[in-house]
Every structure is written in structure tokens, then in C-alpha cells.
């Protein structure tokens, strides 16, 4: 039985609570733009943002391209008018400082550090993800950060995972374990290229997989269950 040597961690909603950070950021930028905000509006953000990220995962849109569509789309759905590109810029500034940890995530990294080689594997701007990990006290646990904004490819493309492997000389794909919250970006992406076994962090709002045949080794109900990782 193969022993895992490298653990690849997604960041958003795996280590850091993107949902909480996005909710706080949305409220702040609405106030800055002079728009009325109610908590119910965040549901529209989640729905439309998920659609846009699905397009990114299919290669139909880039992260850079979000500036021209994300808030324009959300505002239109809410029947509001404002400068969507400016709101995207403000939103990213807020997210840059957001570092709400997922419950148990730091303790999990502390437990696994030294037992495995820990690497981050995440979509997003490099400086933003680095800053958020630093603010959350998680940065120093990682040997390498594979961030789409730096390596020039986005999950779940095979290019992204190819470049991860290029920076892990002497490591075989089957010795890598991907831990993430997205069946499409994390699990299916690994299945396409790294072809390792992988675990899936199960969320309360579990979405139906677009590729049901690509299944994780197991579903972890929370980060604490990763304490007992075994091949």
C-alpha cells in the first residue's frame, strides 16, 4: 500500500472560511458604494459566484476576467446599479485581509506538520492567499504554495497539477493526497492528472458532483478527521 508523502491543501473553505470573509466584504463594499445591504442578498452572491467559478473550472473564464462580470452580474440580479469593476476591486482588497479560519484547520496543520510535506494548492491571487495564510497563522506550516496567480494555471486544469508535480521532484503522483472542499476543482482535477487517491471535506451544503464517476477516497465531516490520515 502506497504511503502518502505530500498533502496538497486547498485554501478557500478548506483552511480559511471564504464564505464568512466574502459576506463581511460584500456588506462593506455595499456601504462604500452607497447601496442598501441586507443579509439575504448574500444568497444571490453565492449563487452567481458559484456559476462563475464553474465557468472558470471549465476554462470558459479566467480569474482575471471576474473583474468584468462578477459584480455586474450580482447587481443586475438584485436590480441595483453601481460600478461593478470598482466594486470588484474593493471586494478583492477586503478579501486580501480576510483570514477567518475554518474550525480546527490550524490544529489539523499543526498535527500533520512534520509527518508529511504540506503544500497549498489553490486558485486566487498569490499575494492575497499568502497574506491570508499569514494572518491566520498557517503560512509557516507549508513547504510550498501552488497558487494559480503565480503558476499561471487554474484548478482543475491538468496544467495546474502538472506544475505542482514539476516542483515536487522525486515524488510520485500516487504519493500525493489532495484535501479540498470542491469535487470539481479539487477532486476531479486531481483525478485528471495526478491520479492519486484523495479525500473530500464534506460541507453542510454538499453540491452534486458534475462528474460522479470521479469519487474521493472518503468524505471527511470536518478538518479534525484529517488527524488520522492513512493510505
C-alpha positions in Angstrom: 0.0 0.0 0.0 1.4 3.4 -1.0 2.3 5.8 1.7 1.4 9.5 1.3 4.4 11.9 1.3 2.8 15.1 0.2 -0.5 16.6 1.3 -1.9 19.3 -1.1 -4.4 21.6 0.7 -7.0 23.8 -0.9 -7.3 27.1 0.9 -10.8 28.6 0.5 -13.5 26.8 2.6 -10.9 24.2 3.5 -8.5 26.1 5.6 -9.9 29.6 5.5 -13.6 30.4 5.6 -14.2 32.2 2.3 -17.9 32.3 2.9 -17.5 34.3 6.1 -14.9 36.6 4.5 -17.0 37.2 1.4 -20.1 38.0 3.5 -18.2 40.6 5.5 -16.6 42.0 2.4 -19.9 42.3 0.5 -21.5 44.2 3.2 -18.6 46.6 3.5 -18.4 47.4 -0.3 -22.1 47.9 -0.5 -21.9 50.5 2.2 -19.0 52.1 0.5 -20.9 52.3 -2.8 -23.9 53.8 -1.0 -26.1 50.7 -1.6 -28.5 49.3 0.9 -27.4 45.8 2.1 -29.4 43.0 3.7 -28.1 39.6 4.7 -30.5 37.9 2.2 -28.5 39.5 -0.6 -25.6 37.2 0.1 -27.5 34.3 -1.2 -27.5 35.9 -4.6 -23.8 36.4 -4.4 -23.3 32.7 -3.6 -25.5 31.5 -6.5 -23.9 33.8 -9.1 -20.4 33.4 -7.8 -20.7 29.6 -7.9 -21.8 29.8 -11.5 -18.8 32.0 -12.4 -16.4 29.6 -10.7 -17.9 26.7 -12.5 -17.1 28.6 -15.8 -13.5 29.1 -14.5 -13.2 25.4 -13.8 -14.5 24.6 -17.3 -11.9 27.0 -18.8 -14.6 29.4 -20.0 -13.5 32.3 -17.8 -10.3 33.4 -16.0 -9.9 34.7 -12.5 -8.7 38.0 -14.0 -11.9 38.1 -16.1 -14.0 38.1 -12.9 -13.4 41.9 -12.7 -15.6 42.5 -15.7 -18.5 40.2 -14.8 -18.9 39.3 -11.1 -20.4 42.3 -9.5 -22.1 43.5 -12.7 -24.0 40.2 -12.7 -24.8 40.3 -9.0 -26.0 43.9 -9.1 -28.2 43.1 -12.1 -29.8 40.2 -10.3 -30.5 42.5 -7.3 -31.9 45.3 -9.5 -29.1 47.7 -8.4 -26.8 49.9 -10.4 -23.2 50.7 -9.5 -19.7 50.5 -10.9 -19.2 46.7 -10.9 -15.5 46.8 -11.7 -14.8 49.3 -8.9 -16.8 47.1 -6.5 -14.7 44.1 -7.6 -11.5 46.0 -6.8 -12.8 46.9 -3.4 -14.0 43.4 -2.8 -10.6 42.0 -3.5 -8.9 44.5 -1.2 -11.3 43.3 1.6 -10.7 39.6 0.8 -6.9 40.3 0.9 -7.2 40.9 4.6 -9.8 38.2 5.3 -8.4 35.4 7.4 -11.3 33.6 9.1 -10.1 30.1 9.8 -12.2 27.0 9.3 -12.8 25.4 12.7 -10.0 23.0 13.5 -7.9 23.9 10.4 -4.9 25.3 12.2 -4.9 22.4 14.7 -5.0 20.0 11.8 -2.0 21.5 10.1 -0.1 21.6 13.4 -0.8 17.9 13.9 0.2 16.9 10.3 3.3 19.2 10.1 6.5 17.1 10.3 4.6 13.9 9.5 4.0 14.9 5.8 5.2 17.5 3.4 2.5 20.1 3.4 1.7 22.2 0.3 -1.1 24.6 -0.5 -2.9 24.2 -3.9 -5.3 27.0 -4.5 -6.9 29.3 -7.1 -6.6 33.0 -6.5 -4.1 35.9 -6.5 -0.8 34.8 -5.0 -0.2 37.8 -2.7 -3.8 37.6 -1.4 -3.5 33.9 -0.5 -0.1 34.4 1.1 -1.4 37.3 3.2 -4.5 35.4 4.3 -2.5 32.4 5.4 0.0 34.6 7.3 -2.8 36.4 9.1 -4.4 33.1 10.1 -1.1 31.8 11.4 -0.9 29.0 8.9 1.7 30.1 6.4 4.7 28.6 8.2 3.2 25.1 8.1 3.7 24.9 4.3 6.7 23.9 2.3 5.4 25.3 -1.0 2.4 27.3 -2.1 1.0 26.4 -5.5 -1.3 29.3 -6.3 -2.9 29.8 -9.7 -2.0 33.5 -9.8 1.7 32.6 -9.6 2.0 29.4 -11.6 -0.1 30.6 -14.5 -2.9 27.9 -14.5 -6.0 27.3 -12.5 -7.6 24.3 -10.9 -8.9 21.9 -12.2 -6.8 22.2 -15.3 -4.2 19.5 -15.9 -1.6 22.2 -16.4 -2.1 23.3 -12.7 -1.4 19.9 -11.3 1.4 19.2 -13.8 3.2 22.2 -12.5 2.7 21.1 -8.9 4.4 17.8 -9.8 7.2 19.6 -11.5 8.1 21.3 -8.2 8.0 18.0 -6.3 10.9 16.1 -7.7 11.2 12.5 -6.6 7.5 12.4 -5.6 5.2 10.0 -7.5 1.6 11.1 -8.1 0.2 8.2 -6.1 2.2 9.6 -3.1 0.1 12.8 -3.2 -3.1 13.4 -1.4 -5.4 16.3 -2.3 -7.6 17.7 0.5 -10.3 20.2 -0.6 -13.9 21.1 -0.5 -14.7 21.1 -4.2 -15.5 17.9 -6.1 -14.9 19.7 -9.4 -11.9 21.9 -8.7 -10.0 19.7 -6.2 -11.1 16.1 -6.6 -11.8 15.8 -10.3 -8.8 18.0 -11.1 -6.5 15.6 -9.3 -8.2 12.6 -10.9 -7.5 14.1 -14.3 -3.7 14.5 -13.9 -2.2 13.5 -10.6 -4.3 10.3 -10.4 -3.7 10.0 -6.7 -6.2 9.0 -4.1 -7.9 11.9 -2.5 -10.1 12.8 0.4 -13.0 15.2 0.3 -14.1 17.5 3.0 -17.9 17.3 3.2 -19.7 20.5 3.6 -23.2 21.1 5.0 -24.2 22.4 1.6 -22.9 19.4 -0.5 -23.4 20.0 -4.2 -24.0 17.2 -6.6 -20.8 16.3 -8.5 -20.7 17.1 -12.2 -18.5 14.1 -12.7 -19.9 11.5 -10.3 -17.6 8.8 -11.5 -14.6 10.6 -10.0 -15.1 9.9 -6.4 -12.9 10.8 -3.4 -11.4 8.1 -1.2 -13.6 9.3 1.7 -15.7 12.2 2.9 -14.4 14.0 6.0 -17.2 15.6 8.0 -14.7 18.2 9.4 -11.0 19.0 9.5 -10.3 17.2 12.7 -10.9 13.9 10.9 -7.8 14.5 8.8 -5.7 13.9 12.0 -5.9 10.2 11.3 -4.9 10.3 7.6 -3.7 6.9 6.3 -3.2 5.4 2.9 
